[in-house]
Amino acid sequence: MLSSPVVLSLIVTLIALGAGIMGLSILRTRKILTFFKTEPDKLSWQIMFSLMVFFLGGYSLCIYLTITRQFEWIPLLTGMVFFFGALFVLFSVTIYYQTLKRLFLVQEQYRIAKENAESALSQLKATQQSQMQLIQRETMLALGKMVAGVAHEINNPVSFIHGNLEYLRQYTNDLLNLLTTYASVYPNPDLKIVKAIAKSDLNFIHLDLPKLLESMENGTNRISEIVESLSSFSRLNESDYKKADIHQCIDSTLVILQHRLNRYVSHIEPISVIKDYGKIPQIYCNPRLLNQVFLNIINNALDALIQKEANLDKNKAETLTIWIRTIQSQDNQITVSLTDNGCGMNENICQSIFQPFFTTKPVGQGTGLGLSICHQIIVEQHGGSIKCVSLINQGTTIDIILPIRR
């Protein structure tokens, strides 16, 4: 049967194909050997390479024996091929096992390194956040001390002026009454007195002086209100947590930001603040920390309004406005909504603004911690919640929800 030309041709073809496949494997193995830099790593693959070369020689010899019809040697050659084939398979499985083992080891090392790197990065961020929060708190504390000091220094002379205005009014009325009495008793005074009266415009002084004293009193009352708001904002002498009036916290914060609201430029319209205060009870909170929250949020609203104004078409009249609304939304809950009609944000930015170090401001103009600290104060320190809703070129609303009692 082996003498059949068809069978011989088929056998030779199969062996030739095997030899071709083995040749390709030898070429691939030579490329793999170039990957290894040390001899111990190369050794197993070099043995496999030698076995492949042996197999290629065995294929060639088998083809030769078949073509020359020396069939008596084929069983021996076949046995040798099977033996070395088993060695080849053993080496292949061993190398595959070692390769997988190294791969899994490298993967485990990579996983550990990645976890360590993530942990180190997380610790670094936490450290940076703590440091920045400490700086922010120290800054707010320093601001509070400065405000309290300024309020105290202003309060003393203003109180002195305000307290003496009543005496000044009384003395002025006495003098004016005296002049009136003198004029009625001596209707025809000396020429020098007539000239002095004409020169001083006594009638105008008689009408305007009470108004002047009233405006001075109004001014000192306004200064006293500002001083009281400044003292309320600093709250350095109060206990950390107590019952407090949220409206007073907001009002004292607006006093601190009055220079940004008015902008003190004649050709620039002031920013309007519309307060819609509901009937809400005092809540148990840390007023000084809530002042910091309101300060950060209103400052951001002012930045958004000014940014929109810079890009606004001058022909489109739009009043820059901040709305502040408070309601008792539940039995043990109040909601403070701060809305502006500024430049707004897209949804992705809106979802990220409370993350530490996230900022849309240029480098050097923002730390990315203001709203993150607000979130920590509201959520962690007061058990409340804070959320943001915003639309591009339409504005932003920040809702602060606080429990009335903890």
C-alpha positions in Angstrom: 0.0 0.0 0.0 2.9 2.3 0.7 4.1 1.8 -2.9 1.1 3.5 -4.2 2.2 6.8 -5.9 -0.8 8.7 -4.6 -0.1 7.6 -1.0 3.6 8.5 -1.3 2.7 11.9 -2.8 0.2 12.6 0.0 2.8 11.6 2.7 5.5 13.8 1.1 3.0 16.7 0.9 2.0 16.4 4.6 5.6 16.2 5.7 6.6 19.2 3.6 3.7 21.2 5.1 4.9 20.2 8.6 8.4 21.2 7.7 7.1 24.6 6.4 5.2 25.2 9.6 8.2 24.2 11.7 10.3 26.7 9.7 7.9 29.5 10.5 8.0 28.5 14.1 11.8 28.6 14.1 11.7 32.2 12.7 9.2 33.3 15.3 11.4 31.7 18.1 14.5 33.6 16.8 12.6 36.8 17.2 11.5 35.8 20.7 15.1 35.1 21.7 16.0 38.7 20.9 13.6 39.9 23.6 15.7 38.3 26.4 18.6 40.2 27.8 20.1 37.6 30.1 21.3 34.0 29.4 19.1 32.3 32.1 16.0 33.8 30.6 17.1 32.6 27.1 18.0 29.0 28.0 14.5 27.4 27.8 13.7 29.1 24.5 17.2 28.1 23.1 16.4 24.4 23.9 13.1 24.8 22.2 14.8 26.4 19.2 17.3 23.4 19.0 14.4 20.9 19.2 12.6 22.8 16.3 15.8 22.6 14.2 16.0 18.9 15.0 12.4 18.4 13.9 13.0 20.3 10.7 16.0 18.0 10.0 13.8 15.0 10.8 11.1 16.2 8.4 13.7 16.6 5.7 15.1 13.2 6.4 11.7 11.6 6.4 10.9 13.2 3.0 14.2 11.8 1.6 13.5 8.3 3.0 10.0 8.3 1.6 11.1 9.5 -1.9 14.0 6.9 -2.0 11.6 4.2 -0.7 13.9 3.3 2.3 10.8 2.5 4.4 12.7 0.3 6.9 14.2 3.4 8.6 10.8 5.2 8.9 9.6 3.4 12.1 12.9 4.3 13.9 12.7 7.9 12.7 9.0 8.1 13.7 9.8 6.8 17.2 12.6 9.4 17.6 10.2 12.1 16.4 7.5 11.0 18.9 10.1 11.0 21.7 11.5 14.4 20.9 8.0 15.7 20.2 7.1 14.7 23.8 10.1 16.6 25.0 9.1 19.6 22.8 5.6 19.5 24.3 7.0 19.3 27.8 9.3 22.3 27.2 6.4 24.2 25.6 4.1 23.6 28.5 6.8 24.4 31.0 7.7 27.7 29.3 4.1 28.6 28.9 3.6 27.9 32.7 6.6 30.0 33.6 5.5 32.8 31.2 2.0 32.8 32.8 3.5 32.7 36.3 5.7 35.7 35.4 2.8 37.5 33.8 0.6 37.0 36.9 3.5 38.1 39.1 4.0 41.2 37.1 0.2 41.9 37.1 0.2 41.5 40.9 3.2 43.8 41.2 1.5 46.3 38.9 -1.8 46.1 40.9 0.1 46.6 44.2 2.1 49.5 42.7 -1.1 51.0 41.3 -2.8 50.7 44.7 0.2 52.2 46.4 0.3 55.1 43.9 -3.4 55.7 44.2 -3.1 55.6 48.0 -0.1 58.0 48.0 -2.0 60.3 45.6 -5.1 60.2 47.8 -3.0 60.9 50.9 -1.2 63.7 49.0 -4.6 65.2 48.0 -5.9 64.8 51.5 -2.8 66.5 52.9 -3.1 69.3 50.3 -6.8 69.7 51.0 -6.2 69.8 54.8 -3.4 72.4 54.4 -5.5 74.5 52.1 -8.5 74.3 54.4 -6.3 75.2 57.3 -5.0 78.2 55.3 -8.6 79.1 54.4 -9.7 78.9 58.0 -6.8 80.9 59.3 -7.5 83.5 56.6 -11.2 83.6 57.7 -10.1 83.8 61.3 -7.6 86.6 60.5 -10.4 88.4 58.5 -12.7 88.0 61.5 -10.1 89.4 63.9 -9.4 92.3 61.5 -13.1 93.0 61.1 -13.7 92.9 64.8 -10.8 95.2 65.4 -11.9 97.7 62.8 -15.5 97.5 64.1 -14.2 98.2 67.6 -12.0 101.1 66.6 -14.9 102.7 64.5 -17.5 102.1 67.1 -15.9 104.3 69.8 -15.6 107.6 67.9 -19.0 107.0 66.2 -20.6 106.4 69.5 -19.1 109.6 70.8 -20.3 111.6 67.8 -23.7 110.0 67.9 -24.1 110.6 71.6 -23.2 114.3 71.3 -25.5 115.0 68.3 -28.5 115.3 70.6 -26.7 117.9 72.7 -25.6 119.7 69.5 -29.2 119.8 68.4 -30.4 121.2 71.7 -27.6 123.8 71.8 -28.3 124.8 68.2 -32.1 125.2 68.9 -31.2 127.3 71.9 -29.0 129.6 69.8 -31.5 129.9 67.0 -34.3 130.6 69.5 -32.0 133.2 71.1 -31.4 134.9 67.7 -35.1 134.8 67.0 -35.8 136.4 70.4 -33.1 139.0 69.8 -34.6 139.9 66.4 -38.1 140.3 67.9 -36.8 142.6 70.8 -34.5 144.6 68.6 -36.2 144.8 65.2 -33.8 147.6 64.1 -30.3 146.4 64.8 -27.0 148.1 64.1 -25.8 148.3 60.5 -22.9 145.9 61.2 -25.4 143.3 62.4 -27.6 143.7 59.4 -24.6 143.2 57.1 -23.5 140.1 59.1 -27.0 138.6 58.9 -27.2 139.2 55.1 -23.7 137.8 54.6 -24.4 134.6 56.6 -27.9 134.0 55.1 -29.3 133.4 58.6 -32.7 132.4 57.2 -31.2 129.5 55.2 -29.1 128.4 58.2 -32.2 128.4 60.3 -34.0 126.1 57.8 -31.0 123.9 56.8 -29.2 123.3 60.1 -31.9 120.9 61.6 -31.8 118.9 58.3 -28.0 118.8 58.5 -28.1 117.5 62.0 -30.7 114.9 61.0 -28.6 113.7 58.1 -25.5 113.5 60.4 -27.6 111.4 62.8 -28.7 109.1 60.0 -25.1 108.7 58.9 -24.0 107.7 62.4 -26.9 105.3 62.6 -25.8 103.7 59.3 -22.2 103.4 60.5 -23.5 101.8 63.8 -25.5 99.3 61.7 -22.4 98.5 59.6 -20.2 98.1 62.7 -22.9 95.8 64.2 -22.9 93.7 61.0 -19.1 93.5 61.0 -19.1 92.4 64.6 -21.9 89.9 63.8 -19.8 88.5 60.8 -16.7 88.0 62.9 -18.5 86.3 65.9 -15.1 85.7 67.6 -16.5 85.9 71.1 -19.3 83.5 70.6 -19.5 79.7 71.2 -18.9 77.6 68.1 -22.4 76.1 67.9 -25.5 77.9 69.1 -28.9 79.0 67.9 -28.5 81.7 65.3 -30.5 83.8 62.8 -29.6 82.9 59.2 -30.9 86.2 57.9 -28.4 88.0 60.2 -25.6 85.8 58.8 -26.5 86.7 55.2 -26.9 90.4 55.9 -23.6 90.7 57.7 -21.9 88.9 54.7 -23.5 91.3 52.3 -22.1 94.2 54.3 -18.6 92.7 53.9 -19.2 92.4 50.1 -20.8 95.8 49.7 -17.8 97.2 47.9 -18.2 94.6 45.2 -21.9 95.1 44.9 -21.7 98.9 44.6 -18.4 98.8 42.7 -17.9 102.5 43.4 -17.8 103.5 39.7 -20.2 106.1 38.5 -20.7 104.6 35.0 -21.2 101.0 36.2 -24.5 100.0 37.5 -24.4 98.4 41.0 -25.3 94.7 41.2 -28.8 94.2 42.5 -29.5 92.0 45.5 -33.2 90.9 46.0 -33.9 89.3 49.4 -37.0 87.1 49.7 -36.7 86.1 53.3 -39.3 83.7 54.6 -40.4 83.1 58.1 -37.8 80.7 59.4 -36.8 79.9 63.0 -33.3 80.2 64.4 -31.2 77.1 63.7 -28.5 75.3 65.7 -25.3 76.0 63.8 -21.9 77.6 63.8 -22.6 81.1 62.5 -19.0 81.9 61.7 -18.7 78.9 59.4 -22.0 79.6 57.7 -20.7 83.2 57.1 -17.8 81.6 55.3 -20.1 79.6 53.2 -22.2 82.6 52.2 -19.1 84.6 51.5 -17.7 82.0 49.1 -21.0 81.4 47.3 -21.9 85.1 46.9 -18.3 85.9 45.8 -18.6 83.2 43.1 -21.9 84.7 42.0 -20.3 88.1 41.7 -17.5 86.6 39.6 -20.0 85.0 37.3 -22.0 88.2 36.9 -18.9 90.3 36.2 -17.8 87.7 33.6 -21.1 87.8 31.9 -21.1 91.6 31.9 -17.7 91.6 30.1 -19.2 89.4 27.3 -22.6 91.0 27.3 -23.9 92.9 24.3 -24.1 96.6 25.3 -27.4 97.0 23.5 -29.0 94.3 25.6 -30.0 95.8 28.9 -30.0 93.2 31.7 -29.7 94.0 35.4 -27.1 91.9 37.1 -28.9 90.4 40.0 -28.5 88.0 42.9 -31.7 86.6 44.5 -31.5 85.2 48.1 -34.5 83.2 49.2 -35.1 81.4 52.5 -38.0 79.1 53.4 -38.8 76.4 56.0 -39.0 73.5 53.6 -39.8 70.9 56.3 -40.5 70.7 60.0 -36.9 70.3 60.9 -35.3 71.9 57.8 -34.7 75.2 56.1 -33.6 76.0 52.6 -31.4 78.9 51.5 -31.4 79.5 47.7 -28.8 81.8 46.2 -29.5 82.5 42.5 -27.7 84.7 40.0 -28.2 85.5 36.3 -24.5 85.3 35.5 -22.6 83.3 32.9 -23.7 79.9 34.2 -22.0 76.5 33.8 -22.5 73.3 31.8 -23.6 70.1 33.5 -20.2 68.5 33.8 -18.7 71.6 35.5 -21.8 71.9 37.7 -21.3 68.3 38.9 -17.6 68.9 39.7 -17.6 72.2 41.5 -17.7 70.7 45.0 -14.7 68.5 44.3 -11.4 69.5 46.0 -9.0 71.6 43.7 -11.6 71.8 40.9 -11.7 75.3 39.5 -12.6 77.0 36.2 -10.6 80.1 37.0 -7.2 80.9 35.5 -4.1 79.7 37.3 -3.3 81.9 40.3 -6.9 83.2 40.6 -8.5 80.3 42.4 -7.5 77.3 44.6 -10.5 75.2 43.8 -11.2 74.8 47.5 -13.9 77.4 48.2 -16.9 75.4 47.3 -15.2 72.2 48.5 -14.9 73.8 52.0 -18.6 75.0 51.7 -19.6 71.4 51.0 -17.6 70.1 54.0 -19.1 72.8 56.3 -22.7 72.1 55.2 -22.6 68.3 54.9 -20.1 67.1 57.4 -20.2 69.8 60.1 -23.9 70.7 59.9 -25.6 67.5 58.6 -27.2 69.4 55.7 -26.8 69.2 51.9 -25.9 71.5 49.1 -26.6 71.2 45.4 -26.1 73.3 42.2 -28.3 73.8 39.2 -26.9 75.9 36.3 -27.5 76.8 32.7 -25.0 78.5 30.3 -25.7 82.3 30.0 -28.8 82.0 32.2 -27.4 81.7 35.7 -26.8 79.4 38.6 -28.8 78.4 41.7 -27.2 77.0 44.8 -29.6 75.4 47.3 -28.3 75.0 50.9 -30.5 72.7 53.1 -29.8 72.9 56.8 -31.5 71.1 59.8 -33.1 73.4 62.3 -31.9 71.2 65.2 -29.4 68.4 65.2 
